[in-house]
Amino acid sequence: MTLAPLSLPVGISSRYVETATGLTMHVLEAGARDRPLLLLLHGFPELAFSWRKVMPALAEAGFWVVAPDQRGYGRTTGYDADYDGDLSAFALPSLVRDLLALVRAIGRDRVHCVIGHDFGSSVAAWSTQIRPDVFHRAVLMSAPFSGPPDLEIPVDDIHFELAAMPRPRKHYKQYYSTRAAAGDMQSAPQGLHAFLRAYFHHKSADWPGNCPYPLASATAEELAKLPTYYVMDIDANMPTTVSSAMPSVAEIADCHWLPDSALSVYSAEFSRTGFQGGLQWYRCGTDPRFRRDLSVYAGQPIKVPVCFIAGSSDWGYRQTPGAFERMEAGACADYRGSFLIKGAGHWVQQEQPEATVNQILWFLN
């Protein structure tokens, strides 16, 4: 299938890279290829396109900037996203292997800095944990790294506790792991484009309910204080959950960080690929088998330099009680600081790209 070219800012180009993991990876790139390499990793439900606002400035600062559509997303092909397929292909070590193969395929043996947002932050963190010889520093965005799981994986009863509350609830990661989730979103009753508009708005600084603060514990009572896009009503799906936050026509027209033309890129890509490829990542995160595999790193901090960036209105860095504090207190042995950017919610590099670039360059320099 021949796809229409993406509408990209001046200085960003698009190409495909064949890799040793069997993927044909679609990547965006900016800057001269003889410069230090920055690898930018998107989260859910996003794409390499999510980095379009920061790539030209990072390239202008002297870097070769490469942003792939990761396994399960966008224009990258060569994976099986069937719900009953091989889930291990989407586990974190496999996603790191994809990056190693990409780096080799583009002719490099090291990455000056890996920068990840949302679930891409987890991939960035584990890249430096597993192969610090290749990934020399990391910028983590929105999702803190609290360290590898312990050797003894505790029994997780939180889903039962949430369901037993007077107002029964469920965690969004549990929902994303269900067979129904991908179809719910692709066939959203309001339409896929409107669903994504509400989803992006709900988690942004534009939605007035995003005023994060530390939760006291990981109990059901505390987690239920999170917005409903994180802790949902038990009978709700994600399209119905975010529909209550659908912005008005005037608010949409005033959304300069995500105009309808840019949102149309997301809706066109996800209408073609579906969501299951991205949701496989969440299924690995909720499956004890894959947490056990990561526990071989128990007690080992990330040793390369790390900093953290999030929007000050982003509940993402507070959604797991204690994770942000554990990251600052020792999960990263060479921690260079946390930076909360005003006027941004979860989509920090899209909502406040200039401030995001400034913090990244401060860290790199």
JODA-V621448 format. One record per residue. RES is the residue in one letter. OMEGA is omega in radians with two decimals (NA if undefined). Layout:
BEGIN
{{RES:OMEGA} {RES:OMEGA}}
END
This chain:
BEGIN
{{M:3.08} {T:-3.09} {L:3.11} {A:3.10} {P:3.07} {L:3.04} {S:-3.00} {L:3.06} {P:3.09} {V:3.12} {G:3.11} {I:3.09} {S:-3.07} {S:3.05} {R:3.13} {Y:-3.10} {V:3.06} {E:-3.07} {T:-3.11} {A:3.11} {T:3.11} {G:3.11} {L:2.84} {T:-2.99} {M:3.01} {H:-3.12} {V:2.91} {L:3.14} {E:3.11} {A:3.11} {G:-3.12} {A:-3.05} {R:3.08} {D:-3.12} {R:3.05} {P:-3.00} {L:2.95} {L:3.14} {L:-3.03} {L:-3.01} {L:-3.11} {H:3.07} {G:-3.07} {F:-0.15} {P:-3.01} {E:-3.02} {L:2.97} {A:3.12} {F:-3.12} {S:-3.11} {W:-3.00} {R:-3.04} {K:-3.09} {V:-3.05} {M:-3.11} {P:-3.12} {A:3.10} {L:3.08} {A:3.13} {E:3.14} {A:3.02} {G:-3.09} {F:2.92} {W:-2.98} {V:-3.11} {V:3.14} {A:3.13} {P:2.74} {D:-3.05} {Q:-3.11} {R:3.12} {G:-2.98} {Y:2.86} {G:-3.01} {R:3.01} {T:-3.12} {T:3.09} {G:-3.14} {Y:3.08} {D:-3.11} {A:3.11} {D:-3.12} {Y:-3.12} {D:-3.14} {G:-3.08} {D:-3.09} {L:-3.08} {S:3.12} {A:-3.12} {F:3.09} {A:-3.04} {L:3.10} {P:3.10} {S:3.11} {L:3.05} {V:3.10} {R:3.08} {D:-3.12} {L:3.08} {L:-3.14} {A:3.11} {L:-3.13} {V:3.11} {R:-3.08} {A:3.12} {I:2.96} {G:3.14} {R:3.04} {D:3.10} {R:3.09} {V:-3.13} {H:3.09} {C:3.02} {V:-3.03} {I:-3.07} {G:3.12} {H:3.10} {D:3.14} {F:3.04} {G:3.06} {S:3.10} {S:3.12} {V:3.10} {A:-3.13} {A:-3.11} {W:3.04} {S:3.14} {T:3.10} {Q:-3.04} {I:-3.08} {R:3.12} {P:3.09} {D:-3.14} {V:-3.08} {F:-2.87} {H:3.05} {R:-3.06} {A:2.91} {V:3.13} {L:-3.05} {M:3.02} {S:-3.12} {A:-3.13} {P:3.01} {F:-3.06} {S:3.13} {G:3.12} {P:3.08} {P:3.10} {D:3.10} {L:3.11} {E:-3.12} {I:-3.12} {P:3.05} {V:-3.09} {D:-3.14} {D:-2.99} {I:-3.13} {H:3.09} {F:-3.13} {E:3.09} {L:-3.12} {A:-3.10} {A:-3.14} {M:3.09} {P:2.95} {R:-3.00} {P:-3.05} {R:3.02} {K:3.14} {H:-3.08} {Y:3.12} {K:3.04} {Q:3.12} {Y:-3.13} {Y:3.14} {S:-3.11} {T:3.13} {R:-3.02} {A:-2.91} {A:-3.08} {A:3.13} {G:3.09} {D:-3.06} {M:-3.13} {Q:3.14} {S:-3.12} {A:-3.08} {P:3.12} {Q:-3.06} {G:-3.07} {L:-3.11} {H:3.14} {A:3.08} {F:-3.13} {L:3.08} {R:3.14} {A:-3.12} {Y:3.14} {F:3.14} {H:-3.05} {H:-3.08} {K:-3.10} {S:3.07} {A:3.12} {D:3.13} {W:-2.98} {P:-3.13} {G:-3.11} {N:3.12} {C:-2.99} {P:3.06} {Y:-3.11} {P:3.01} {L:-3.01} {A:-3.06} {S:3.14} {A:3.10} {T:3.13} {A:-3.11} {E:3.12} {E:-3.12} {L:3.14} {A:3.07} {K:3.12} {L:3.05} {P:-3.04} {T:3.04} {Y:3.02} {Y:3.09} {V:-2.95} {M:2.92} {D:-2.90} {I:-3.11} {D:-3.08} {A:2.92} {N:-3.06} {M:3.09} {P:3.12} {T:-3.14} {T:-3.06} {V:-3.09} {S:3.14} {S:-3.14} {A:-3.14} {M:-3.13} {P:3.11} {S:3.09} {V:3.14} {A:3.12} {E:3.11} {I:3.13} {A:-3.10} {D:-3.09} {C:-3.05} {H:-3.13} {W:3.09} {L:3.10} {P:-3.06} {D:3.12} {S:3.10} {A:3.11} {L:3.14} {S:3.06} {V:3.12} {Y:-3.06} {S:3.10} {A:-3.12} {E:-3.10} {F:3.05} {S:3.13} {R:-3.03} {T:-2.96} {G:-3.05} {F:-2.98} {Q:3.12} {G:3.09} {G:-3.11} {L:3.07} {Q:3.11} {W:3.14} {Y:3.13} {R:3.07} {C:-3.12} {G:-3.13} {T:-3.13} {D:-3.10} {P:-3.14} {R:-3.07} {F:3.01} {R:3.09} {R:3.13} {D:-3.12} {L:-3.08} {S:3.04} {V:3.10} {Y:-3.08} {A:3.10} {G:-3.11} {Q:3.10} {P:2.94} {I:-3.02} {K:-3.13} {V:3.10} {P:-3.10} {V:2.88} {C:-3.07} {F:3.12} {I:3.03} {A:2.98} {G:3.14} {S:3.10} {S:-3.08} {D:3.05} {W:-3.09} {G:-3.08} {Y:3.10} {R:-3.01} {Q:3.09} {T:-3.06} {P:3.08} {G:-3.07} {A:-3.14} {F:-3.14} {E:3.12} {R:3.08} {M:-3.12} {E:-2.98} {A:3.11} {G:3.11} {A:3.07} {C:-3.02} {A:-3.13} {D:-3.04} {Y:-3.02} {R:3.03} {G:3.10} {S:-3.10} {F:3.12} {L:-3.01} {I:-3.13} {K:3.11} {G:3.13} {A:2.97} {G:-3.03} {H:-3.01} {W:-2.87} {V:-3.09} {Q:3.05} {Q:-3.11} {E:-3.11} {Q:-3.05} {P:-3.10} {E:3.12} {A:3.11} {T:3.11} {V:-3.12} {N:-3.14} {Q:3.10} {I:-3.11} {L:3.05} {W:-3.14} {F:-3.08} {L:-3.08} {N:NA}}
END
